[in-house]
Amino acid sequence: MKGVVLAGGLGTRLRPLTSITNKHLLPVYDQPMIFYPLQKLADAGIREVMLVTGGNSAGDFLRLLGDGSDFGFRTLNYAYQVKEGGIAEAIGLTRTFVGGDRFVVILGDNIFESSLAGTVKAFERQPGGARILLKEVDNPGDYGVAELRGDRVVSIEEKPKNPKSNYAVIGVYMYDSTVFNIINDLEPSARGELEVTDINNAYLRAATLHADILEGWWADSGCSIDGLLQAGIMAKKLRMDGSR
């Protein structure tokens, strides 16, 4: 199993903080934001990771993270996303790194309490396909929204005006290597990007998409200044609880 962390984007919702740096390098309590998703992969036993970034701060990730050995990785690879082409396009940049393996994708501004180890093991037991994580939120219209029938996902809609549930598809996705064929067939959305929701819906149509509900707290730390603040407060509480 390999890991991918996506750390691109312009971070416009966090300006002026991101006027001089990538949002994933901003502090969340006592660590750079990017440390959190990398540590989740390491704790789940993943040892080969690729980080996808872009913009003028790309070199800062290399200076900060080096070869990834501080996280226990065997390799930490880097890919550069030239333009704002969307999450699916960024995933496509990892094709050579992933090869025929399965892999876990985490958006670099997703910070959460629970371990990924159980979900990774469940994904390894699947014959193939994809696995996503869901979280009940107060503002589902800001995310991809999963409609559930029992514990089964029956539809996913990107940022709907009238959400069919309160379950957001958060930024943790697990795919087999057929995802790259799916990405090849995607068309840009109205905003000119290749959408990860279209990937997930392709797996859903093939009846190979599985989902788990994320336990514990979750923060979209890149969504706003308030989101960044709340992530820091939660991270501090988790650190303090863990030190007792």
Residue pairs with C-beta under 8 A, 6 or more apart in sequence:
1 45
1 46
1 101
1 102
1 103
1 104
1 120
1 123
1 124
2 46
2 48
2 49
2 50
2 97
2 98
2 101
2 102
2 103
2 104
3 41
3 44
3 46
3 48
3 49
3 50
3 103
3 104
3 105
3 106
4 49
4 50
4 51
4 52
4 91
4 94
4 97
4 98
4 103
4 104
4 105
4 106
5 34
5 37
5 38
5 41
5 49
5 50
5 51
5 52
5 105
5 106
5 107
5 108
6 52
6 87
6 90
6 91
6 105
6 106
6 107
6 108
6 171
7 22
7 24
7 34
7 51
7 52
7 53
7 61
7 108
8 52
8 53
8 54
8 55
8 81
8 84
8 90
9 22
9 23
9 54
9 84
9 222
10 18
10 55
10 84
11 17
11 18
11 22
11 23
11 222
12 18
13 222
13 223
13 224
13 225
14 23
14 26
14 222
14 224
14 225
14 228
17 23
17 26
17 225
17 228
18 26
21 57
21 60
22 53
22 55
22 57
22 58
22 60
22 61
23 33
23 109
23 222
24 32
24 33
24 34
24 53
24 61
24 108
24 109
24 222
25 32
25 33
25 34
25 57
25 60
25 61
25 64
26 32
26 33
26 228
27 33
27 232
28 36
28 111
28 221
28 228
28 231
28 232
28 235
29 231
29 232
29 233
29 235
29 236
29 239
30 235
30 236
30 239
31 235
32 64
33 108
33 109
33 111
33 221
33 222
33 231
34 51
34 61
34 64
34 65
34 108
36 111
36 235
37 106
37 107
37 108
37 110
37 111
38 49
38 51
38 65
38 68
38 71
39 71
40 106
40 112
40 115
40 116
41 49
41 71
41 104
41 106
41 116
42 71
42 72
42 73
43 115
43 116
43 117
44 104
44 115
44 116
44 117
44 120
45 117
45 120
46 73
46 104
46 120
47 72
47 73
47 74
47 75
48 73
48 74
48 75
48 77
48 97
49 68
49 71
49 73
49 75
49 76
49 77
50 76
50 77
50 78
50 79
50 94
50 97
50 98
51 61
51 65
51 76
51 77
51 78
51 79
51 108
52 78
52 79
52 80
52 81
52 90
52 91
52 93
52 94
53 61
53 78
53 79
53 80
53 81
54 80
54 81
54 82
54 83
54 84
58 78
58 80
61 78
62 78
65 76
66 76
67 73
67 75
67 76
68 75
68 76
77 97
79 90
79 93
79 94
79 97
80 93
81 89
81 90
81 93
84 193
85 192
85 193
85 194
86 188
86 189
86 193
86 194
86 195
86 196
87 107
87 193
87 194
87 195
87 196
88 183
88 186
88 193
88 194
88 195
88 196
88 198
88 199
89 183
89 193
89 194
91 105
91 175
91 179
91 183
91 196
91 199
92 180
92 183
92 184
92 194
94 103
95 180
98 177
98 180
99 177
100 177
101 177
102 123
102 124
102 174
102 175
102 176
102 177
103 174
103 175
104 116
104 120
104 123
104 172
104 173
104 174
105 171
105 172
105 173
105 174
105 175
106 171
106 172
107 171
107 172
107 222
108 222
109 171
109 220
109 221
109 222
109 223
110 170
110 171
110 172
110 218
110 219
110 220
110 221
111 218
111 219
111 221
111 231
111 234
111 235
112 170
112 214
112 216
112 217
112 218
112 219
113 215
113 216
113 217
113 218
113 234
113 238
114 214
114 215
114 216
116 172
119 131
119 133
119 172
119 174
119 212
120 174
122 131
122 210
122 212
123 131
123 174
123 210
126 208
126 210
127 208
128 176
128 178
128 208
129 176
129 203
129 206
129 208
129 209
129 210
130 173
130 174
130 175
130 176
130 179
130 199
130 200
130 203
130 208
130 209
130 210
131 173
131 174
131 209
131 210
131 211
131 212
132 146
132 153
132 169
132 172
132 173
132 174
132 200
132 209
132 210
132 211
132 212
133 169
133 170
133 172
133 211
133 212
133 213
133 214
134 146
134 148
134 153
134 167
134 168
134 169
134 170
134 211
134 212
134 213
134 214
135 167
135 168
135 170
135 213
135 214
135 218
136 166
136 167
136 168
136 213
137 143
137 166
137 167
137 168
138 166
140 160
140 163
140 165
140 166
140 167
140 168
141 159
141 160
141 161
141 163
142 159
142 168
142 223
143 159
143 168
143 169
143 170
144 156
144 157
144 158
144 159
144 168
144 169
144 196
144 197
144 200
145 156
145 157
145 158
145 159
145 160
145 163
145 164
145 165
145 167
145 168
145 169
146 153
146 155
146 156
146 165
146 167
146 168
146 169
146 211
147 153
147 154
147 155
147 156
147 157
147 164
147 165
148 154
148 165
148 167
151 211
152 211
153 204
153 209
153 211
154 204
155 164
155 201
155 204
156 169
156 197
156 200
156 201
156 204
157 163
157 164
157 197
158 189
158 195
158 197
167 213
169 197
169 200
170 214
170 218
170 220
171 220
172 214
173 196
173 199
173 200
175 199
175 203
179 199
182 198
182 199
182 202
182 203
183 194
183 199
185 202
186 194
186 195
186 198
186 199
188 194
189 195
189 198
200 209
203 209
217 234
219 227
219 230
219 231
219 234
220 227
221 227
221 228
221 230
221 231
221 232
222 228
